[in-house]
Amino acid sequence: MWYNEVKMDTVQQIAEAAARLKGAVGSVIVGKDEVIELLLVTLFCDGHLLLEDVPGIGKTTLAKTLARALGCSFSRIQFTPDLLPSDITGVNVFNQKSGDFEYRSGPIHAEILLADEINRAGPRTQAALLEAMEERQVTVDGVTRPLASPFLVLATQNPVELEGTFPLPEAQLDRFLLRVAIGYPAREEERTLLRRFRVHNPLAEVQPLLGAAELRQIVARCRQVTCQPVIEDYLLDLVHASRQDPAVELGVSPRGALAWLRAAQALAALRGREFVIPDDLQQLAQPVLAHRLILSPESRLRGQSARAVVARLVEQTPVPVEERWSARR
């Protein structure tokens, strides 16, 4: 086996595993430590990640690097307008020798799935992926088959080129734990990237560091991280503020609140803590909440963005003082 299989039963072990993964991914992706950390939060939550940015930023490379750093099965689907649901889920094929139909699994039967340019697929194909993301199963000809565990969808989306695309429905956007933009690198970071890729592709040197069994242990352990009632109150204050804000037509759903809590638990464990603090919720507010808000028509006409609304809500909501939550650890 190419990695040492160990039990992940302490947050310190999770933090050490996260540091190794960050180092492996950071050997390919230059200067994006925060994005890599959010990717690991998604992984440790057993969630799904939507990478949304302009072409050439490194979205696909980031997903491929994570898959290489994990001892998990990996599939990549290039989404196109003519992609059918059966191209993802698989299909029943008639076997002339046996006289029976045999199921041939599709690329979705993998532990890490890269859905490249997901918004280029039609609504029927997106609906098939939606069932897989939420229910962790696929249904072909009336027969339901479970998917692997863990099951992580890393989807990429180009927000600039809209011709020939199908916008993701709100229900599917809500299935993504986080939505992250990678952004352009700084000048010196781009110089490092040029030199790193000049001779060879460092992706080929990335070795598996964790397996599926370890990931399942990490997910279970992260959900045991403590969240004191005062921190829960802070989370709920922000969630309910989003539903009452005049700029918002549809606020954060209960599923979004639960996703925020689990992401904060994973971030705390990733940093070696047994408890959630307000900083965890604040750092995750944008990637967890912004894509779940539907702004009112008036707000959209005024050019407001969901990110700006989230930032304002976080700024206006009182933060628990440290004495109140630290004394309850």
C-alpha positions in Angstrom: 0.0 0.0 0.0 1.4 3.5 -0.9 0.3 5.1 2.4 0.3 4.1 6.0 -3.3 3.3 7.0 -4.0 4.7 10.4 -7.0 5.4 12.6 -8.1 9.0 12.5 -9.6 9.3 15.9 -8.2 12.6 17.2 -8.4 16.1 15.7 -4.6 16.3 15.9 -4.3 13.4 13.5 -6.8 15.1 11.2 -4.8 18.3 11.3 -1.7 16.4 10.4 -3.4 14.6 7.6 -4.7 17.9 6.3 -1.2 19.4 6.4 0.1 16.5 4.3 -2.7 16.9 1.8 -2.2 20.7 1.6 1.5 20.2 1.0 0.8 17.7 -1.8 -1.8 19.9 -3.5 0.3 23.1 -2.9 3.2 21.5 -4.8 1.1 21.9 -7.9 -1.3 24.8 -7.2 0.7 27.9 -6.4 -0.3 30.5 -3.8 -3.9 29.3 -3.2 -3.6 28.0 0.4 -7.1 29.3 1.4 -8.7 27.6 -1.6 -6.9 24.3 -0.8 -8.1 24.6 2.8 -11.7 25.1 1.6 -11.3 22.1 -0.7 -10.3 20.0 2.3 -13.2 21.3 4.4 -15.5 20.0 1.7 -13.7 16.7 1.6 -13.9 16.3 5.4 -17.6 17.2 5.4 -18.4 14.5 2.8 -19.8 17.4 0.7 -19.5 18.7 -2.8 -17.6 21.7 -4.2 -18.4 24.1 -7.1 -15.3 25.8 -8.5 -16.4 28.8 -10.5 -14.0 31.1 -12.3 -12.7 32.1 -15.7 -10.9 29.6 -17.9 -7.2 28.8 -17.4 -7.2 29.6 -13.6 -6.5 26.0 -12.6 -9.9 24.6 -11.6 -9.4 21.2 -13.3 -5.8 20.9 -12.2 -6.9 21.5 -8.6 -9.4 18.7 -8.8 -7.0 16.3 -10.5 -4.3 17.1 -7.9 -6.6 16.3 -5.0 -7.7 13.1 -6.6 -4.0 12.1 -7.0 -3.3 12.9 -3.4 -6.1 10.5 -2.3 -6.0 6.7 -2.6 -9.5 6.8 -4.1 -11.1 5.9 -7.4 -11.4 8.9 -9.7 -13.5 9.7 -12.8 -13.8 12.8 -15.0 -16.8 13.8 -17.0 -16.6 16.5 -19.6 -20.1 18.0 -19.7 -21.6 18.9 -23.1 -25.1 19.8 -24.3 -25.6 16.3 -25.9 -24.5 14.4 -22.7 -27.3 12.0 -21.7 -28.1 10.9 -18.1 -27.2 7.3 -19.1 -23.7 8.6 -20.0 -23.2 9.4 -16.3 -25.2 6.8 -14.4 -24.6 3.8 -16.7 -26.9 1.7 -18.8 -28.4 -1.8 -19.0 -27.1 -3.8 -22.0 -28.6 -7.0 -23.4 -26.2 -9.9 -23.2 -27.1 -12.3 -26.1 -25.2 -15.2 -24.5 -27.1 -15.1 -21.2 -30.3 -13.7 -22.5 -30.3 -11.1 -19.7 -29.7 -7.4 -19.3 -26.4 -6.5 -17.6 -25.7 -3.2 -15.9 -22.7 -1.4 -17.1 -21.8 1.3 -14.6 -21.1 4.9 -15.7 -18.3 7.2 -14.5 -20.4 8.4 -11.6 -19.4 5.2 -9.7 -16.2 6.7 -8.4 -15.2 8.1 -5.0 -13.9 11.4 -6.6 -15.9 12.7 -9.6 -14.7 15.7 -11.6 -17.7 17.3 -13.3 -16.0 19.6 -15.8 -18.1 22.5 -17.1 -21.2 21.3 -15.4 -23.4 24.1 -16.7 -23.0 22.8 -20.2 -25.2 19.8 -19.6 -29.0 19.8 -20.1 -31.5 19.8 -17.3 -32.2 16.0 -17.5 -28.5 15.3 -17.1 -28.2 17.8 -14.2 -31.2 16.1 -12.6 -29.5 12.7 -12.7 -26.4 14.2 -11.1 -28.6 15.9 -8.5 -30.0 12.5 -7.3 -26.4 11.2 -7.0 -25.2 14.2 -5.0 -28.1 14.3 -2.5 -29.1 10.6 -2.2 -25.7 9.0 -2.9 -27.4 6.6 -5.4 -28.4 6.3 -9.0 -31.5 4.8 -10.5 -31.4 3.1 -13.9 -34.5 1.4 -15.4 -36.2 1.4 -12.0 -33.3 -0.2 -10.1 -31.5 1.9 -7.5 -27.8 1.4 -6.9 -25.7 3.0 -4.1 -22.6 5.0 -4.9 -19.2 4.7 -3.3 -18.4 6.1 0.1 -16.9 8.7 0.2 -18.4 10.3 -2.8 -17.2 13.8 -3.7 -18.3 15.9 -6.7 -15.8 18.6 -7.7 -17.7 20.6 -10.4 -16.2 23.4 -12.4 -18.2 26.2 -14.0 -17.2 29.0 -16.4 -19.3 32.1 -15.4 -18.1 34.2 -18.4 -19.0 32.2 -21.5 -22.8 31.7 -21.3 -23.5 30.7 -24.9 -24.7 27.0 -25.0 -24.9 26.7 -21.2 -27.8 25.8 -18.9 -27.8 27.7 -15.6 -27.7 25.4 -12.5 -31.1 25.3 -10.8 -31.3 26.7 -7.3 -32.0 23.2 -5.9 -28.7 21.9 -7.3 -26.7 24.9 -6.2 -27.9 24.2 -2.7 -26.4 20.7 -2.9 -22.9 22.1 -3.2 -21.5 22.6 0.3 -19.2 25.4 -0.9 -18.8 27.6 -4.0 -15.2 28.9 -4.4 -13.5 31.2 -6.9 -9.8 30.5 -7.3 -8.8 33.9 -8.7 -5.7 35.1 -10.6 -2.3 34.5 -8.9 -0.1 37.3 -7.7 2.8 38.3 -10.0 5.5 36.4 -8.1 3.2 33.4 -7.6 2.7 33.3 -11.4 6.4 33.4 -11.9 6.8 30.4 -9.6 4.1 28.6 -11.6 5.9 29.3 -14.9 9.1 27.9 -13.5 7.4 24.9 -11.8 5.6 23.8 -15.0 8.4 24.8 -17.5 10.1 21.5 -17.7 7.5 19.0 -16.5 4.1 18.7 -14.9 4.5 18.4 -11.1 1.0 16.7 -11.0 2.8 13.4 -12.1 4.8 13.4 -8.9 1.9 13.6 -6.5 1.5 10.4 -4.5 -1.6 9.1 -2.6 -1.6 10.0 1.0 -5.0 8.9 2.3 -7.5 6.2 1.4 -11.3 5.9 1.5 -11.2 4.2 4.9 -9.3 7.1 6.5 -11.6 9.7 4.9 -14.7 8.0 6.3 -13.1 8.1 9.8 -12.2 11.8 9.3 -15.8 12.6 8.3 -17.2 10.8 11.3 -14.7 12.4 13.7 -15.3 15.9 12.4 -19.0 15.7 13.2 -18.0 15.1 16.9 -16.4 18.6 17.1 -18.2 20.6 19.8 -20.4 23.6 18.9 -21.5 25.3 22.1 -25.0 26.8 22.3 -23.7 30.4 22.2 -22.0 29.6 18.8 -25.2 27.9 17.6 -27.1 31.1 18.5 -24.6 33.2 16.5 -25.1 30.9 13.5 -28.9 31.1 13.8 -28.8 34.8 14.2 -27.0 35.1 10.9 -29.3 32.6 9.2 -32.5 34.3 10.3 -31.0 37.7 9.4 -30.6 36.5 5.8 -34.3 35.6 5.7 -35.5 38.9 7.0 -33.1 41.2 5.0 -35.1 43.3 2.6 -32.4 42.8 -0.1 -33.0 39.0 0.0 -36.0 37.2 -1.6 -35.1 33.8 -0.3 -32.7 33.3 2.6 -30.5 30.5 3.8 -32.4 27.2 4.2 -32.2 24.8 7.1 -30.0 22.6 4.9 -27.7 25.6 4.4 -27.5 26.2 8.1 -26.6 22.5 8.7 -24.0 22.7 5.9 -22.5 25.8 7.6 -22.3 24.1 10.9 -20.6 20.9 9.5 -18.2 23.0 7.5 -17.2 24.9 10.6 -16.7 21.6 12.5 -14.4 20.4 9.7 -12.5 23.6 9.7 -12.0 23.5 13.4 -10.7 19.9 13.2 -8.5 20.7 10.3 -6.8 23.3 12.5 -6.5 20.9 15.4 -9.4 22.2 17.6 -12.1 20.3 19.3 -14.6 23.2 19.3 -16.0 25.7 16.8 -15.3 29.4 17.3 -17.0 32.5 15.6 -14.0 32.9 13.3 -14.7 29.5 11.7 -18.3 30.6 10.8 -17.1 34.0 9.6 -14.4 32.6 7.3 -16.9 30.1 5.8 -19.8 32.5 5.5 -19.1 33.6 1.9 -18.4 30.2 0.3 -21.2 28.5 2.2 -24.0 31.1 2.1 -23.6 33.3 -1.0 -24.7 30.8 -3.6 -27.7 29.9 -1.4 -29.2 33.4 -1.3 -31.7 34.6 -3.9 -31.7 38.4 -4.0 -34.9 40.5 -4.6 -35.4 41.9 -8.1 -34.8 45.4 -6.8 -31.4 44.4 -5.3 -30.3 42.8 -8.6 -31.3 45.9 -10.5 -29.2 48.0 -8.1 -26.3 45.7 -8.9 -26.0 44.2 -5.4 -24.3 40.9 -5.1 -25.0 38.0 -2.7 -21.4 38.2 -1.5 -21.9 41.8 -0.5 -25.1 40.9 1.3 -23.4 38.1 3.3 -20.5 40.5 4.2 -23.0 43.1 5.5 -24.9 40.5 7.5 -21.7 39.2 9.1 -20.6 42.8 9.9 -23.9 43.8 11.5 -24.5 40.6 13.6 -23.1 40.8 17.1 -20.2 38.4 17.7 -20.2 36.4 21.0 -17.5 37.7 23.3 -14.7 35.2 23.9 -15.5 34.9 27.6 -18.9 33.5 26.8 -17.9 30.7 24.5 -14.3 29.9 25.7 -15.6 29.2 29.2 -17.9 26.5 27.8 -15.3 24.5 25.9 
